[in-house]
Amino acid sequence: MKCLLSLTLLVSACSSSSLTAAPLKKGMNEQQVIEAYDKQLPERVVERTCGNETPAPFSCKIYIYEGILRRGHPKLSVVFENVGGRWLVSQWL
């Protein structure tokens, strides 16, 4: 049973999308994020105001990658903040 479980985990790790291992870092620009994901464009891009519940809301852009497995979550959202006219990663969910 232990061998079967180990084999199952190994096979699922090998078959998961390369998007799950992409190294995201705060401060990356849009092009760096796209390159980190093997030049795959996000399924959706949303521009909105983030931080409405804070004293200082800010403009943000969210890249939404759907259908990828990341720690059991089928979606990855990369949030960019406009810093000096450049969109830079501030967080990802």
C-alpha positions in Angstrom: 0.0 0.0 0.0 2.8 2.4 0.9 4.6 1.6 -2.4 1.4 2.3 -4.4 0.8 5.6 -2.6 4.4 6.7 -3.3 4.1 5.7 -7.0 0.8 7.6 -7.3 2.3 10.7 -5.8 5.4 10.4 -8.1 3.3 10.0 -11.2 1.0 12.9 -10.3 4.0 15.2 -9.6 5.5 14.3 -13.0 2.3 14.9 -14.9 1.4 18.3 -13.3 1.6 21.4 -15.4 4.9 23.3 -15.5 2.9 26.3 -14.4 2.8 25.0 -10.9 6.6 25.3 -10.5 7.0 28.7 -12.0 8.9 31.0 -9.7 6.9 34.1 -8.9 8.6 36.9 -7.1 7.4 40.3 -5.9 8.5 43.0 -8.3 8.4 40.9 -11.5 7.0 42.7 -14.5 4.4 41.4 -16.9 6.9 40.0 -19.4 8.9 38.2 -16.7 5.7 36.5 -15.5 4.7 35.4 -19.0 8.3 34.0 -19.5 8.2 32.2 -16.2 5.1 30.4 -17.5 6.7 29.2 -20.7 5.3 32.2 -22.6 1.7 31.2 -21.8 -0.7 34.1 -21.7 -3.3 34.2 -18.9 -6.8 33.1 -19.7 -8.1 36.5 -18.4 -6.7 39.9 -17.5 -8.8 42.1 -15.1 -8.0 45.7 -14.3 -9.7 47.1 -11.2 -9.2 48.9 -8.0 -7.7 46.7 -5.2 -7.6 47.4 -1.5 -11.0 49.0 -1.3 -11.1 48.0 2.4 -7.9 49.8 3.2 -7.2 53.5 3.6 -5.2 53.6 0.3 -7.0 51.7 -2.6 -4.8 51.3 -5.7 -5.1 50.4 -9.3 -4.3 46.7 -10.0 -4.1 44.3 -12.9 -4.8 40.6 -12.3 -3.6 37.8 -14.6 -5.9 34.8 -14.2 -4.5 31.4 -15.2 -7.3 28.7 -15.0 -7.1 25.0 -15.3 -3.7 24.6 -13.6 -3.0 22.6 -10.5 -1.2 24.5 -7.8 -1.4 22.8 -4.4 -4.8 21.5 -5.3 -6.2 24.8 -6.6 -7.3 24.9 -10.2 -6.7 28.7 -10.6 -3.7 31.1 -10.1 -4.2 34.8 -9.9 -1.2 37.1 -10.2 -1.8 40.6 -8.9 0.2 43.5 -10.4 0.4 47.0 -8.9 1.2 50.1 -11.0 4.5 51.4 -9.6 5.9 54.4 -11.4 4.0 53.5 -14.6 5.1 49.9 -14.6 3.0 46.9 -13.6 4.8 44.8 -11.0 3.8 41.7 -9.1 2.6 42.5 -5.6 1.1 39.1 -4.7 -0.4 35.9 -6.1 -3.3 33.8 -4.9 
